Amino acid sequence: MWVSALIFGLLGSFHCVGMCGPIAFLLPVDHKNNLKKLGQIALYHFGRLSSYAIIGLLFGLLGNSFRLFGLQQQLSILVGILMILIILIPYKKFSKYNGSKFIFKIVSKVKSSLGKQLKQKSPDTFYTIGFLNGFLPCGLVYMAVFGAIASGTALEGSLYMALFGLGTVPLMTAAIYLGNFINLNLRSKIRKAVPVFVVIMGMLFILRGMGLGIPYLSPMEITPEITAAQSCH
């Protein structure tokens, strides 16, 4: 799962450059001092990873409640099915039920705060920009959230999302230094590849939930009752 989070972040970063690239391009970094610029970029990424980790923590808690009831395997299968359905079902079907008005208000506030921060150059500005950036709506982040839920614990959910964010760091850093360097043709190909990878991940989650006894891929689930019984001996 940890490897899949990193790969998902790396592939998804091609999408991130297109969606969050404008924020990265407008970062008020110090172009005259390379060391200071590197520190400012690191703070920006740390802010993004922090928000992803918080999101993973919250949804990991949700997954943990399923685990406590012995439903982690069923949850993994459900998450896998949802990931595949979201890719296969046209977006227009979901747009009718997405609560867009409520989300729009939140996004507007986040964008407003981002706009204010982009005009400043204090040390905490870059962390704040990254932190707010992490809460902007993004389809790929939603997919990663499914992984956080299926992880089963708050800590693992937080780690899953942090690793996803870490996977986006190389390309987003290149975007800050080089600008919009990815041509439209390559970006189009990557965008077509991302849904395929999401479906593959969904299938892996389903396989994991089936508990077929395949090491690392589909391990058998050990119930709390068995663990307790073993501890008595």
N, C-alpha and C positions, 0 to 999 in steps of 0.2 A: 504493500500500500504506500509506503514512504517513497519508493522509487516512482510509482505512478503519479504521485503528487508533484514530484520534481519535473517529470517529463511533461505532465499536463501544464505546469506553469511555463516551461520552456516553449512548448508549442503554442500555448495561449498567448505568450508575450508578443507574437506577431500581430495578434488581434489587439493587444494592449497598446502597441505603438500607434495603431490607427485610432483607437478610442481615447486613450489617455496621453497620447503623444503630445498634443497641443499644450497640456499642462507641463510636461517635461521640457518642451522647447522653451516655455516662458519662465522657467525657474530662474530667479534672480541670482544666479551663481556668479562668483568672482572670476571672470575670464582672464584676469591678469595674474592671478596667483593660483598655480596648478594644485598645490597642496591644499590650500583653503577650499578650492573648488571641489576637490575629491572628498573632503570632509563634509561639505554641504550636501553633496550628492548622497553620501553614506547616511546622513541624517534623514534625507528624504526617503530613502529606501527603508530605513529603520522605522520611520513613521508608518509606511505602508504595511510592513510586516507586523507592526504592533496592532494595527486595526484588523488585519487578517487573523492574527492570533486570538484577538478578543472575540471575533465572529465565530471562529472555530471552537473557542471555549464554551460559548453560549449554546451552540448547536451540538457540541459534544456532550453537554449536560443532558440535552434532549435524548441523544442516543444512549446515554448511560441509564436513563429511566427504563428504556426498553431492555437493556442488558440485565438490569436488576430483576426484571420479570421473566428472564430467560428467553427473551424474544430477539436476541441479537442476530441470530441466523436469519430469521424471518425478515428482520429489518434490512439486512444486507441484500436479500433478494428483492425486497420492495424498492430499495434505493436504486438497484441495478435496473429494474423495470422502468422506474420513473425517468432515469437518465436516458434510456433508449426511447421512451415515448416522447419526451420533450424534443428529441432530435427528429423523430419521424412525423410527429403531428405538426402541421403548419402553425406558424407563430400567430396567425390571425385568430385561431381557435382559442388561444390562451389570452389574447389581448382583451377579450370581452370580460374576463374575470380577474384581471390583474390589480384591481384597486388603484388605478393609475392616478386618480385625483389625490389620494392620500400620499402616495409615493412621490408625486410631483412636488408637493409642498415640502417634503423632507429634502428632496434633491435640490430644490431651489435654495433652501437655507444653506446646504452644504456648498453649493456653487457660489453663493454670496460670500460665505466665509473664505472660500478659496480665493476669490477675487481680491479680497482685502489683504490676504496673506501674500499674494503674488506681488504686491506693491511694496512689501517690506523686505529688509535684508538682515534682520536680527538673527542670532544663532538658532533660536527656537522656531523661526519661520519655516525652515526647511522640514523640520520634523512635523510641524503642524500641517503643512501642505500635503506631505505624504500620508499622514494619519487621516485627513479628510478625504484624500484621493481614494483610500482603501474602502471608503463607505459609499462611493458612487456606484450606482446600479451597473452591473456587468453580468452578462449571461454566463461567462466562464467562471466567475466567482460563485454564482449560484450552483454550478456543477460541482465545484470544489466543496461547497457547503454540504452537498449530499455525501461526499466522502467523509467529511467531518462527523456527520450524524452516524454514519455506518461504522466509524472507528470504535465507538462503544464507550469511551470515557471522555471527560472534559479535557484532560491533559493531552490525550492522543488526538482529539479533535482540534485542539489549539496547535499542536505540532503539525498536523496534516495541512492546515491552512497556512502555517508559517513556511512550510516546505514548498507549498504551491507558490507563495509569494517569492520565495528565494529563487525559484525557477524562472521568474520573470525579470530578475535583476540584471543579468548580462545584456539582454537586448534593450531594456529600458535605459541602461547606462549608456549603451552605444547611441541610443536616440538622443540623449542629452548632449553627448559630445559631437555627434555627426549630423544631427538633425534628421529630417525625413529621408533616410538613405535607402529604404526598401522600395523598389519599384512596384507599381500596381500589379503587374503580371505575377510576380513572386508572391505578393500579399494575397492575391486571389487564389493561388494554388494552396497556400497554407490554410486559408479560411475553409477551403473545401476538405482539407485533410483533418482539421480539428473535429468536425462532427463524427468522422469515421473513428477517430481515437476515443471520443466520448462513448460511442456505441461499444467499442472493444472494452473500455473500462466498465461499462454497465454489465457486460457479459461476465467480466471477471468478478464483479460484486455478486452476481447471481451464483456463479460457480463457488465462490467463497462461502456463501450462505447455505449451499447444499450440503456442506460438510462431508465430502466424499473420502476424506482421509488422505488427500494428496498434500504432502508437506509444503508449507508456505503458500500454496495456491488455493487449496480447499481443505484446511485442517478440520479434524473432528472437534466439535464443541464439547468442552468439559463443563458439565452442569455444577452449580454450587453444591448440590446434594452429594455428588461423587467426591468433590474436593473435601467436603466436611467429613465424609466417611473415611477417606484416606488419612486425614489428619488425626483421627481418633486412634489409628493403629500406629 
